[in-house]
Amino acid sequence: MFDWSSVIGVIKDIWWIASLPLAFAAGVGMLFLRSQFPTKQQHDEQTKLLQASIATLSDRVVANEHRIETRVAKIEGDLERLPNRQEVQALGDRIGRVEKEVATSVEKIIGVEKTVTKIDHTLGLILKHMLEKAT
């Protein structure tokens, strides 16, 4: 049968032999890990650089935010000055009336032009007749 007390005795006897390589391996591992991480001084320098970078970015964000707020305020001011629906509709109605008046005026001008052309032709005939009579 299996005797636990003899197994524990053997482990006690060889433990010191097994613990030395394990301790050495742990020491080498710790030295390796120490070289993989930054020192406190490197960490502090990186932290200062990051804080300076964050401060610069923060200043840029504030400046951009101020510019955007200024632009939005300008756009809002421009929007307040735009005509509303009723004013645009009234302007459209007025433009429609002006178009009708212009069309009417064009028709009248065409009529006057025809009349003037007839009068000019008649005067030309009269002038021609008078010149023939004078010669």
C-alpha positions as YAML, in Angstrom:
chain: A
units: angstrom
residues:
- id: 1
  name: MET
  ca: [0.00, 0.00, 0.00]
- id: 2
  name: PHE
  ca: [0.98, 3.63, -0.47]
- id: 3
  name: ASP
  ca: [2.58, 5.27, 2.55]
- id: 4
  name: TRP
  ca: [2.14, 9.03, 2.68]
- id: 5
  name: SER
  ca: [4.50, 9.56, 5.50]
- id: 6
  name: SER
  ca: [7.43, 8.10, 3.51]
- id: 7
  name: VAL
  ca: [6.53, 10.31, 0.51]
- id: 8
  name: ILE
  ca: [6.49, 13.39, 2.72]
- id: 9
  name: GLY
  ca: [9.83, 12.36, 4.20]
- id: 10
  name: VAL
  ca: [11.37, 12.06, 0.72]
- id: 11
  name: ILE
  ca: [9.98, 15.47, -0.25]
- id: 12
  name: LYS
  ca: [11.49, 16.98, 2.89]
- id: 13
  name: ASP
  ca: [14.86, 15.44, 2.04]
- id: 14
  name: ILE
  ca: [14.98, 16.70, -1.56]
- id: 15
  name: TRP
  ca: [13.22, 20.01, -1.00]
- id: 16
  name: TRP
  ca: [16.40, 21.95, -0.40]
- id: 17
  name: ILE
  ca: [17.81, 20.62, -3.71]
- id: 18
  name: ALA
  ca: [14.66, 21.61, -5.67]
- id: 19
  name: SER
  ca: [14.29, 24.97, -3.92]
- id: 20
  name: LEU
  ca: [17.70, 26.29, -5.04]
- id: 21
  name: PRO
  ca: [17.01, 26.11, -8.81]
- id: 22
  name: LEU
  ca: [13.48, 27.45, -8.25]
- id: 23
  name: ALA
  ca: [14.84, 30.40, -6.27]
- id: 24
  name: PHE
  ca: [17.50, 31.03, -8.93]
- id: 25
  name: ALA
  ca: [14.86, 30.88, -11.70]
- id: 26
  name: ALA
  ca: [12.62, 33.25, -9.73]
- id: 27
  name: GLY
  ca: [15.57, 35.67, -9.27]
- id: 28
  name: VAL
  ca: [16.42, 35.58, -12.99]
- id: 29
  name: GLY
  ca: [12.74, 36.09, -13.81]
- id: 30
  name: MET
  ca: [12.55, 39.10, -11.50]
- id: 31
  name: LEU
  ca: [15.67, 40.63, -13.08]
- id: 32
  name: PHE
  ca: [14.18, 40.06, -16.55]
- id: 33
  name: LEU
  ca: [10.88, 41.62, -15.55]
- id: 34
  name: ARG
  ca: [12.70, 44.56, -13.98]
- id: 35
  name: SER
  ca: [14.33, 45.30, -17.35]
- id: 36
  name: GLN
  ca: [10.93, 45.18, -19.06]
- id: 37
  name: PHE
  ca: [9.26, 47.91, -17.02]
- id: 38
  name: PRO
  ca: [10.26, 51.59, -16.89]
- id: 39
  name: THR
  ca: [12.00, 53.01, -13.87]
- id: 40
  name: LYS
  ca: [10.32, 55.58, -11.63]
- id: 41
  name: GLN
  ca: [12.39, 58.35, -13.23]
- id: 42
  name: GLN
  ca: [11.38, 57.23, -16.74]
- id: 43
  name: HIS
  ca: [7.77, 56.97, -15.60]
- id: 44
  name: ASP
  ca: [7.89, 60.48, -14.11]
- id: 45
  name: GLU
  ca: [9.41, 61.89, -17.32]
- id: 46
  name: GLN
  ca: [6.77, 60.20, -19.44]
- id: 47
  name: THR
  ca: [4.07, 61.45, -17.10]
- id: 48
  name: LYS
  ca: [5.38, 65.03, -17.41]
- id: 49
  name: LEU
  ca: [5.46, 64.74, -21.20]
- id: 50
  name: LEU
  ca: [1.93, 63.35, -21.24]
- id: 51
  name: GLN
  ca: [0.69, 66.10, -18.92]
- id: 52
  name: ALA
  ca: [2.29, 68.76, -21.14]
- id: 53
  name: SER
  ca: [0.73, 67.15, -24.20]
- id: 54
  name: ILE
  ca: [-2.65, 66.99, -22.48]
- id: 55
  name: ALA
  ca: [-2.35, 70.66, -21.47]
- id: 56
  name: THR
  ca: [-1.52, 71.63, -25.07]
- id: 57
  name: LEU
  ca: [-4.43, 69.59, -26.39]
- id: 58
  name: SER
  ca: [-6.70, 71.09, -23.76]
- id: 59
  name: ASP
  ca: [-5.68, 74.61, -24.83]
- id: 60
  name: ARG
  ca: [-6.34, 73.70, -28.47]
- id: 61
  name: VAL
  ca: [-9.72, 72.23, -27.56]
- id: 62
  name: VAL
  ca: [-10.65, 75.39, -25.65]
- id: 63
  name: ALA
  ca: [-9.55, 77.57, -28.59]
- id: 64
  name: ASN
  ca: [-11.52, 75.42, -31.05]
- id: 65
  name: GLU
  ca: [-14.52, 75.45, -28.74]
- id: 66
  name: HIS
  ca: [-14.36, 79.26, -28.58]
- id: 67
  name: ARG
  ca: [-14.13, 79.49, -32.39]
- id: 68
  name: ILE
  ca: [-17.04, 77.11, -32.80]
- id: 69
  name: GLU
  ca: [-19.14, 79.05, -30.28]
- id: 70
  name: THR
  ca: [-18.35, 82.28, -32.14]
- id: 71
  name: ARG
  ca: [-19.31, 80.72, -35.47]
- id: 72
  name: VAL
  ca: [-22.51, 79.25, -34.05]
- id: 73
  name: ALA
  ca: [-23.44, 82.64, -32.56]
- id: 74
  name: LYS
  ca: [-22.82, 84.29, -35.94]
- id: 75
  name: ILE
  ca: [-24.92, 81.67, -37.71]
- id: 76
  name: GLU
  ca: [-27.71, 82.10, -35.17]
- id: 77
  name: GLY
  ca: [-27.58, 85.87, -35.70]
- id: 78
  name: ASP
  ca: [-27.76, 85.37, -39.46]
- id: 79
  name: LEU
  ca: [-30.68, 82.98, -39.06]
- id: 80
  name: GLU
  ca: [-32.56, 85.50, -36.92]
- id: 81
  name: ARG
  ca: [-32.28, 88.07, -39.72]
- id: 82
  name: LEU
  ca: [-33.66, 85.72, -42.38]
- id: 83
  name: PRO
  ca: [-37.24, 86.37, -43.46]
- id: 84
  name: ASN
  ca: [-39.92, 84.14, -42.04]
- id: 85
  name: ARG
  ca: [-42.48, 82.16, -44.05]
- id: 86
  name: GLN
  ca: [-45.02, 84.98, -44.22]
- id: 87
  name: GLU
  ca: [-42.42, 87.48, -45.41]
- id: 88
  name: VAL
  ca: [-41.21, 85.10, -48.12]
- id: 89
  name: GLN
  ca: [-44.78, 84.46, -49.22]
- id: 90
  name: ALA
  ca: [-45.52, 88.21, -49.32]
- id: 91
  name: LEU
  ca: [-42.35, 88.75, -51.34]
- id: 92
  name: GLY
  ca: [-43.41, 86.00, -53.76]
- id: 93
  name: ASP
  ca: [-46.84, 87.63, -54.16]
- id: 94
  name: ARG
  ca: [-45.23, 91.01, -54.78]
- id: 95
  name: ILE
  ca: [-42.86, 89.52, -57.37]
- id: 96
  name: GLY
  ca: [-45.88, 87.92, -59.07]
- id: 97
  name: ARG
  ca: [-47.64, 91.30, -59.24]
- id: 98
  name: VAL
  ca: [-44.51, 92.95, -60.63]
- id: 99
  name: GLU
  ca: [-44.23, 90.23, -63.29]
- id: 100
  name: LYS
  ca: [-47.83, 90.85, -64.33]
- id: 101
  name: GLU
  ca: [-47.25, 94.61, -64.45]
- id: 102
  name: VAL
  ca: [-44.08, 94.12, -66.51]
- id: 103
  name: ALA
  ca: [-45.94, 91.82, -68.91]
- id: 104
  name: THR
  ca: [-48.70, 94.42, -69.23]
- id: 105
  name: SER
  ca: [-46.14, 97.18, -69.80]
- id: 106
  name: VAL
  ca: [-44.41, 95.08, -72.46]
- id: 107
  name: GLU
  ca: [-47.71, 94.60, -74.25]
- id: 108
  name: LYS
  ca: [-48.38, 98.35, -74.11]
- id: 109
  name: ILE
  ca: [-44.88, 99.10, -75.37]
- id: 110
  name: ILE
  ca: [-45.38, 96.67, -78.26]
- id: 111
  name: GLY
  ca: [-48.62, 98.48, -79.11]
- id: 112
  name: VAL
  ca: [-46.92, 101.87, -78.89]
- id: 113
  name: GLU
  ca: [-44.05, 100.56, -81.04]
- id: 114
  name: LYS
  ca: [-46.48, 99.44, -83.74]
- id: 115
  name: THR
  ca: [-48.20, 102.81, -83.61]
- id: 116
  name: VAL
  ca: [-44.90, 104.69, -83.81]
- id: 117
  name: THR
  ca: [-43.83, 102.48, -86.73]
- id: 118
  name: LYS
  ca: [-47.06, 103.33, -88.57]
- id: 119
  name: ILE
  ca: [-46.66, 107.06, -87.82]
- id: 120
  name: ASP
  ca: [-43.01, 106.90, -88.95]
- id: 121
  name: HIS
  ca: [-44.03, 105.20, -92.16]
- id: 122
  name: THR
  ca: [-46.79, 107.75, -92.73]
- id: 123
  name: LEU
  ca: [-44.44, 110.67, -92.03]
- id: 124
  name: GLY
  ca: [-41.91, 109.12, -94.40]
- id: 125
  name: LEU
  ca: [-44.54, 108.98, -97.12]
- id: 126
  name: ILE
  ca: [-45.59, 112.59, -96.45]
- id: 127
  name: LEU
  ca: [-41.96, 113.74, -96.51]
- id: 128
  name: LYS
  ca: [-41.34, 111.86, -99.75]
- id: 129
  name: HIS
  ca: [-44.47, 113.39, -101.31]
- id: 130
  name: MET
  ca: [-43.46, 116.89, -100.22]
- id: 131
  name: LEU
  ca: [-39.93, 116.43, -101.59]
- id: 132
  name: GLU
  ca: [-41.33, 115.24, -104.92]
- id: 133
  name: LYS
  ca: [-43.67, 118.21, -105.06]
- id: 134
  name: ALA
  ca: [-40.85, 120.64, -104.31]
- id: 135
  name: THR
  ca: [-38.70, 119.42, -107.18]
...
